[in-house]
Every structure is written in structure tokens, then in C-alpha cells.
Amino acid sequence: MLDGKKTLFSGMQATGNLTLGNYLGALKNWVTLNEEYQCFFSVVDMHSITVRQDPAELRKRARQLLMIYIAAGLDPEKNCIYYQSHVSGHAELSWILSCFTYMGELNRMTQFKDKAAKHADNINAGLFTYPVLMAADILLYQADVVPVGNDQRQHLELTRDIAIRFNNIYGDVFTIPEAYYGKHAARIMSLQDPSKKMSKSDENPNGSIYLLDDPDTIMRKFKRAVTDSGKEIIYSEDKPGIRNLLDIYASMTGCSVEDAVKEFDGKGYGDFKMAVGEAVVEGLRPLQERYVQLSKDKAYIDQIIKENSEKAGYFASKTLRKVQKKVGFPVKVR
Ligand code: TYM
């Protein structure tokens, strides 16, 4: 509890271009929840190097991501928006927690298996212990709630298991976090293959809408979106393409899927796809406009980075000191 509010933590990797999946599955929910909680939104650049990165590109993407958080509507005066690598507590807590995490648990992580298959030439130890760093991110700020997409479910469960295990040994050290998943957008699928999630790393750029795509590109991608056989616009397991478009429409406009189905009753797939495209263009417009303004204001962004990493560091060190003491590290002489 900080300032009488519960705490929220979430983060995104500074890799690739952010997609509509990241926005609807996570960022948009952050904006909805931010008034209610004391929030920490991290640009998790330390996670990004589990896969080889071009240093200059990573730095550029990290800054872009931080500006996108703000452009999406998160006020950096009220929310702690910062780079993970600026707070050393993440790495320090991660080491301690790795001594409370079993190999068997990490071996079961499906994201590790997927990424190891994708990067067979670089299956490094960081890729394997990635979920421990993620647990450290969350537990360092004593987060009550963690809004994420469905693909993070297993990591969140492991975080809870580690925290419960630690608390069982040392007493009430960590808050046990709850995951928060959005209603319809917890898993946005590729526009080209609705059996695959929309992903920053998809080789086919037509499968993903990127948050900074211009309106023409967005409309073109929706026009080309794969639909299903038949003509009806219904929300059904055997119509994954249409279902995905309905999920996108409902979460973008804030209506229910049932209302969206009613609205498009009797319309053709072509018209429907255009309407979804327009909803996305309009929904992203304020973010894109604000992003352009922010990218011109270097001094303001630098100031935010400085102030917020100090703020995050302050809260992180409170938890870290407590944990270090519990496990038996000698207390520093001040
Ligand atoms: P990342 O960077 O892959 O994705 C950021 C957020 O976007 C969500 N997401 C999606 N949601 C719906 N549909 C999709 N197609 C889709 N694609 C991505 C993700 O679920 C996520 O919420 N390990 C995390 C980053 C992380 C983190 C944390 C998150 C590191 N530490 C602590 C929360 C708390 C990741 O790689 O997300």
C-alpha cells in the first residue's frame, strides 16, 4: 500500500515495434487502471538482451517505448515510468530469487521452449532464467496487481509460487500479486494467421498492426486480413479470423462483443474489415499525435527518465534491503 493505494506493476520489452496486441492486451488496460493504483511501468530492457540486440537500436527502441507509454495516456508525474536497467535492484533480487526457483519449474516454461526453438544458436542462461527476473520485477515493488496478456500467465503463476515459497520460509516479505487480464483482448491474433498470436517478431508485417503505422497502412492490413469461410459475422470457435476482428473492434471501441455482432448483422466481410480498420485508426490517433509531440521534447523526456528512475530505485531498495536481511546478508555499516 503506497499513499493509501494498492500497487500495480507491469512492463514491456524494448524489442521490435509495439503491436496492437501489446496495446489491447496490456497498455490500454494500464491506462484504464492507472488512477486506481500506485503504478510502476517499466521498459524492461534487461529482458531484451536474452536475444541478441543491436546496441544502438535497443537504446532507440527503449526510448520510443517509454514515450509510447506516455503517449498512450500514462501521466509520468503520477506513474513511475522508468528503464529497468536504471534500477540495479532488479538484478540483485533476481539472483536471490533464482536460489528459490527450481530447474524443473523453469523447464516447464513454454515461452522458454518457444524462444529456444526460435534462437537455437543462442540458448543462453538468461533466456532460461528470464522468468525469475520477471518475478523480481514484480515482487520488488510489492505489486498487488499485474495487467498482462494471456501469454504471460505461466510467468505470473511462477512469480506467485516463488513469493509464496519465500514467505513460507521467512514470513510476510512479499505481496502475492494477482494477474489482470482484459476482457476480450488478452490474446490478439495475427491478421494473416489467426491461429498465431500477433507478435512483434512475426516475419510477416501484414500480420501485425504496429502502433505507429500510418492510417493507410492500417487500413491496407485490415483489408488483407484473413477471414473464414461463410458469410456470417458471429463470435465462434470455428471462425477464428472473424472472432479476432470482433475482439479487436470490441476492445478498441469499448463496446461488448454481443453489441458488435448486432451492429454488423447482415453486413459483408469487406465492410466489416473496413469498420474494424477505421476503429483502430481512430483509437490510435491520439496516441500517435501525442507521440510526435513528445519526440520533439528531449529535455522533458530526459527529466522524466531521471526523476522516475530515482523514484523506482527508492521503492526497490526498500524491498531489497528487507530481503537481504531475511536471507542473512550482513547489514551494511552506514
Ligand atoms: P512483451 O514485451 O512480449 O509484451 C508486453 C505485453 O503485451 C502483451 N501481449 C499481448 N496481449 C494480447 N495479445 C497479443 N498478441 C499480445 N502480445 C503481447 C503481453 O502479454 C504483455 O503483457 N515478459 C514480458 C515483459 C515483462 C513483464 C514483467 C510484464 C517483464 N517483466 C513484469 C509484467 C510484469 C514480455 O515479454 O512482454
Residues whose N, C-alpha, C, O or C-beta is under 5 A from the ligand:
A	BS01	TYM	F9 S10 G11 M12 Q13 G21 N22 G25 A26 V44 M134 D137 P147 V148 G149 N150 D151 Q152 A185 A186 R187 I188 M189 K197 M198
